[in-house]
Amino acid sequence: MAVSPPRLSLATLDRLPAAARPLLRPGQVRPGIVHLGLGAFHRAHQAVYTEEAVAAAGGDWGIVAVAPRREELVAALGAQDGLFSVTSLDGAGAGTRVVGALAGVRHAPSDPAAVVKLLADPAIRVVTLTVTEKAYLLDPVTGRLRADSGLRAELAGQAPPATVLGLLVAGLAARAAADAGPVALVSCDNLPANGRRLASAVRQALALAGPESGRVAGWVRDSVAFPATMVDRIVPATSPATLAAARAALGVADLAAVAAEPYRQWVIEDDFPGGRPAWQAAGAELTADAGPYERRKLRVLNGIHSALAYLGALAGCRTIADALALPGMRPVLEQFVVEEVAPGLAPAGDDAVVGYGRAALDRFANPAIGHRTQQVAMDGSQKLPQRILDTVAQRRAAGASPRWGALVVAAWIRFTAGQDDAGRPLPLDDPLAEPIRSALAAGAGAPAATVEAVLRLDRVFAPELADDPVLRKLVTEWLDALARHGVAATLARIGAQR
């Protein structure tokens, strides 16, 4: 009878290989950071940077991580005393290390009042977020807050906070009432100008709050900073293979293990009124303006990622690496960067953006990552504007024809129809799923009518794009080609035309 290995915990640390042991032990450092969004990316990115920074330079910067939804992960980490492992994967091998940066975990839906109290604690001087684009509740085109009756009830104090914005507003109100000291709210999500967007979401939400909202808004203006960041590391969803690799490396079971590529980057605007960890000691880049880094990453790396996700999923590719291996895929994406993305990001003749794109493609080719196309394809209506449509709009404003950007838009439209090129089902996991399905139904399968209806989704496409006959024609031609020939044959036809 097989015997299950013991679980990772403080009691089993001595069993670990010396090189895999954490730099910090949970409980060794008092909390100074609250993180909203207890997902794989945070554990493989900000938690790693923070542990290394505290180990190098000290400070009370333990992280209390809050899960807005998933209770099972909170339970797993609680049973492991907050410990988890990160396995770095590349074609040459793997390395696994346990991280001890977490000073606690919380499940917001189970006890939102405890999370609000935590946000108001004077010891907490930094709040970081990885909650994905849709949790900001901002229209991706207009930037306006989408406040439904549930959010309005939260903000007015008529219902417990259930959204990220509800928790933040309640926490800031409690912090202001206690005069708990300044704090930095730090978005680590893939959004352009993510600091400004978070600030806008919070301020718009405060305007809908109760009678004390004016006083709280004044306190926020004087005491809260919203530094922007750029984060970069490929972190696929945890799978049984991830857990098995961690168990083999550690000799104990880790049910909160994550895997990631070796590469990582974190660019942070240095605006922290209550102080911060010495993240630069862990390799983070502190800057006065993260904007250029953000735009390059969103339009190049994330733009390529989304292109691979939609084209690859349609072609039946399970992973991003499989999609990149399709004949003709890499040359098309290289042309996308050279001809359409780079002109909007760098002066003519500057090959830094092109080199960044080639490096991104090399990273995506890493077969050990196993990043699923369907995972990357989720929430496309929220991702497309900043990853692809900003580039398309800039090319059209310059009078240029965004051929490759239009191909990605067409691939997204075909993906949302729910079948790949072999007729297998594809999931539409998107907050705008119903409006998208209505637009597809209005098009009745005809490429031109479908494009016309989809481009009228004003929560995705700005009016100047929806009304642009050049873009409409390009997307229609690509959608027709994808429907007639499929992705693989369409890529082959492109190659034959060059």
Summary of the structure (lengths in Angstrom):
residues: 498
radius of gyration: 23.1
end to end distance: 61.4
largest distance: 70.2
contacts: 1791
relative contact order: 0.10
helix: 52%
strand: 13%
